[in-house]
Amino acid sequence: MVIWCIGESEGASMSRLTITLSDERYQALKEAAARQRKSIREIIETSLERNGIKSRRTAAQIVALARKNSQISESEAMDLAVRETRANRKQ
């Protein structure tokens, strides 16, 4: 097993995280980072973003932008959200 830490970078305040990976997964991660000329941290951050894992601030910004660009009222948006949620739960 390999343990990797992500910490402060580029002057931004970041939490530290320790993860345990198989040797094969760690090697694949290192190779991907080298091929893409990115750090392992950048590879992980990109993967998290692609999987929809966002900070509360980022999510709030997305919601604010959607509200600004929306052509429907807040109550209509809530009704739509409820209908869509119910439809997806039935699947």
N, C-alpha and C positions, 0 to 999 in steps of 0.2 A: 504494500500500500504506500501511496505517496500522499503527503500532506502539503497543501499549498495555501498560502495566505495572500489575501488581497488587502491592501492598506491605503494610506494616503498617497495621492498622486496628483500631479499638476496643480498643487496648491489647494485643491478642493478637500473639504473635510469629508472623510469617508470612514465607515465602520470597517473593522477587520473581520474577516471571515476565514475560518479554517475548514477545508473540505478534505475528505479522504477519497481518493480515486484509485482504481486498479492501475497497475503499471502500464497496461495497454492503453487505457483511456488517457492517462497523463501523457504518454508518448504521442498519441494522436492529437491531443490538444497542443502540445509543443510544436508538432509538425504543421498543424493548421496555422498557428500563430506565425511561424517562420514563412510559410508559403504566402500568407496574406500581409506579411510585414507589419504585423500588429503584436501588441503585448497579449499575454494570456488574459489579463484583466479586460482588455478591449474585446476579445473573443467572447468572454463570459457575459460582459455587459450587452453586447449585440445579441447574443442568444436569449438573454432575458427579455430584451425589448421585443424580439421576434415572437416570443411566447406570451406577449401581452402583460408582462410583469413591469409595472410602472410605479413610480413614486406617487404619493397622494397629490403632490403639487402638479406633476405632469398630467395626471388624470383630471385634476380640476381645471387645468388649462385647456385640455381637450374639450371638456364639457362646456366651458365658457365660450370657446370658439364655436362649438356646435350651436349653442343657444343664440349667439350673435348672428350666425348665418341662417338660422332656422326661419321658416316662413309660417310656423304654427305657434300657438300660444303654449304656455307652460302646462295648462290643464290638458290640452290636446296631446302634448308630448307625453304626459304621464299616462293618459289613456292608451296611446299607441304602445308605450313601453309595457304596460300591463298585458295588453292583447298579445304582443310578441312573446313575452315571457311565458304566458299560458300556452301559446301555440307550441313553443319549443319544449315545454315540459311534457306535452302530450306525445311527443315523438319518441 
